[in-house]
């Protein structure tokens, strides 16, 4: 049935368009204005149907990012997954205190970048303020991406600590 969905939906769409255009053409007459009105109505119906039945909006993500979350001064999500919820709820428990600290710094105007290892993978975070033209911070943004998988070194000599990295529990 999966392979028949597209052809069947195309046939239904074409049949619906022909029916609507024929009905509106008859009602408005087959003049230029009638055709324009018919096409406008069909376009509006298709747009409304696409919005209504199109499913969830695509995720807000920057190139190379897994997650982009915009938050307000109350540390509530304003754009991104689950608007209105706490920014910290978007991240695993082990990362929340670090995220909260960085978000508060962003609301004071500081941009920070850090890395964490969690569940065997490295995560990279950028937390930055969003400012008005006069410099007033109105929002913050967390951009999180997956880095390379973290693996345990075979020899102690392979461990080269990154002074800027934070290794979360």
C-alpha positions as CSV (number, residue, x, y, z in Angstrom):
1,X,0.0,0.0,0.0
2,X,2.9,2.3,0.7
3,X,4.0,2.4,-3.0
4,X,0.4,3.3,-4.0
5,X,0.0,6.3,-1.7
6,X,1.7,8.8,-4.0
7,X,-0.1,7.8,-7.3
8,X,-3.4,7.6,-5.5
9,X,-3.0,10.9,-3.8
10,X,-1.9,12.5,-7.1
11,X,-5.0,11.2,-8.8
12,X,-7.3,12.4,-6.0
13,X,-5.6,15.8,-6.1
14,X,-6.0,16.1,-9.9
15,X,-9.6,15.0,-9.7
16,X,-10.3,17.5,-6.9
17,X,-8.7,20.3,-8.8
18,X,-10.6,19.5,-12.0
19,X,-13.9,19.4,-10.0
20,X,-13.2,22.6,-8.2
21,X,-12.1,24.5,-11.3
22,X,-15.1,23.2,-13.3
23,X,-17.5,24.1,-10.6
24,X,-16.1,27.6,-10.0
25,X,-15.7,28.1,-13.8
26,X,-19.4,27.4,-14.2
27,X,-20.3,29.7,-11.2
28,X,-18.1,32.6,-12.3
29,X,-18.3,32.0,-16.0
30,X,-15.3,31.1,-18.1
31,X,-13.9,34.6,-18.2
32,X,-10.4,35.7,-17.3
33,X,-11.6,37.0,-13.9
34,X,-13.4,33.7,-13.2
35,X,-10.3,31.6,-14.0
36,X,-8.2,33.9,-11.8
37,X,-10.7,33.6,-8.9
38,X,-10.8,29.8,-9.3
39,X,-7.0,29.5,-9.3
40,X,-6.8,31.8,-6.2
41,X,-9.3,29.7,-4.4
42,X,-7.5,26.5,-5.2
43,X,-4.2,27.9,-4.2
44,X,-5.7,29.1,-0.9
45,X,-7.2,25.7,-0.2
46,X,-4.0,23.9,-1.0
47,X,-2.0,26.2,1.3
48,X,-4.5,25.8,4.1
49,X,-4.6,22.0,3.7
50,X,-0.8,21.9,3.7
51,X,-0.7,23.9,7.0
52,X,-3.5,21.8,8.5
53,X,-2.4,18.3,7.5
54,X,1.3,19.0,6.9
55,X,2.3,17.6,10.3
56,X,4.7,19.2,12.8
57,X,6.9,22.0,11.6
58,X,10.5,21.1,10.9
59,X,12.9,21.4,13.7
60,X,14.8,24.6,14.2
61,X,18.4,23.8,13.6
62,X,21.4,25.5,12.2
63,X,23.8,23.8,9.8
64,X,25.8,21.3,11.8
65,X,23.6,21.6,14.8
66,X,21.4,19.0,16.4
67,X,19.4,21.5,18.5
68,X,18.8,25.2,18.6
69,X,16.9,26.6,21.6
70,X,16.0,30.3,22.0
71,X,15.2,31.2,25.6
72,X,13.9,34.2,27.5
73,X,15.0,35.8,30.8
74,X,12.9,33.2,32.7
75,X,14.9,30.4,31.1
76,X,11.8,29.3,29.2
77,X,12.0,28.1,25.6
78,X,10.6,30.6,23.2
79,X,11.7,28.9,19.9
80,X,12.7,25.3,19.5
81,X,11.3,22.1,21.0
82,X,8.5,22.4,23.6
83,X,8.0,26.2,23.7
84,X,7.1,27.4,27.2
85,X,9.0,24.7,29.0
86,X,12.3,25.1,30.9
87,X,15.4,25.2,28.8
88,X,17.1,22.7,31.1
89,X,14.4,20.1,30.3
90,X,15.7,19.9,26.8
91,X,18.9,18.3,28.0
92,X,19.8,15.2,30.1
93,X,19.9,15.6,33.9
94,X,23.7,15.4,34.1
95,X,24.1,18.4,31.8
96,X,21.4,20.7,33.3
97,X,23.4,22.5,35.9
98,X,26.1,23.4,33.4
99,X,23.5,24.5,30.8
100,X,21.7,26.7,33.4
101,X,25.0,28.3,34.4
102,X,25.9,29.1,30.8
103,X,22.3,30.3,30.0
104,X,22.5,32.8,32.9
105,X,25.9,34.0,31.6
106,X,24.3,34.5,28.2
107,X,21.6,36.6,29.7
108,X,24.3,38.8,31.2
109,X,25.8,39.3,27.8
110,X,28.5,36.6,27.7
111,X,29.0,34.1,24.9
112,X,30.4,30.7,26.0
113,X,31.4,27.6,24.2
114,X,32.0,24.2,25.9
115,X,32.1,20.5,25.3
116,X,30.7,17.6,27.3
117,X,31.0,13.9,27.1
118,X,27.7,12.2,27.8
119,X,26.6,8.6,27.1
120,X,29.8,7.9,25.1
121,X,29.4,10.9,22.8
122,X,30.9,14.3,22.8
123,X,28.4,17.2,22.7
124,X,29.5,20.7,21.7
125,X,27.5,23.7,23.0
126,X,27.5,27.4,22.1
127,X,25.4,29.6,24.4
128,X,25.1,33.2,23.4
129,X,23.1,36.3,24.1
130,X,20.6,37.8,21.6
131,X,20.8,41.6,21.9
132,X,18.9,44.6,20.7
133,X,20.8,47.1,18.7
134,X,21.4,49.1,21.9
135,X,23.1,46.1,23.5
136,X,20.2,45.1,25.8
137,X,20.1,41.3,26.1
138,X,16.5,40.1,25.3
139,X,17.0,36.4,24.7
140,X,19.6,33.7,24.8
141,X,20.3,30.9,22.4
142,X,21.8,27.4,23.0
143,X,23.2,25.7,19.9
144,X,24.1,22.1,20.5
145,X,25.7,19.6,18.2
146,X,27.1,16.1,18.3
147,X,30.8,15.9,18.1
148,X,32.9,12.8,17.5
149,X,32.1,9.7,19.5
150,X,34.1,9.6,22.7
151,X,36.1,6.5,23.2
152,X,38.3,5.3,26.1
153,X,42.0,5.6,25.2
154,X,43.9,2.3,25.2
155,X,47.0,3.8,26.8
156,X,47.3,6.5,29.4
157,X,49.7,8.4,27.1
158,X,46.8,8.9,24.7
159,X,45.0,11.2,27.1
160,X,45.5,14.8,26.1
161,X,43.1,16.9,28.2
162,X,41.5,19.8,26.4
163,X,41.9,22.8,28.8
164,X,38.6,24.4,27.5
165,X,36.5,21.2,27.6
166,X,34.2,20.4,30.4
167,X,33.6,16.7,31.0
168,X,30.2,16.4,32.4
169,X,29.2,13.4,34.7
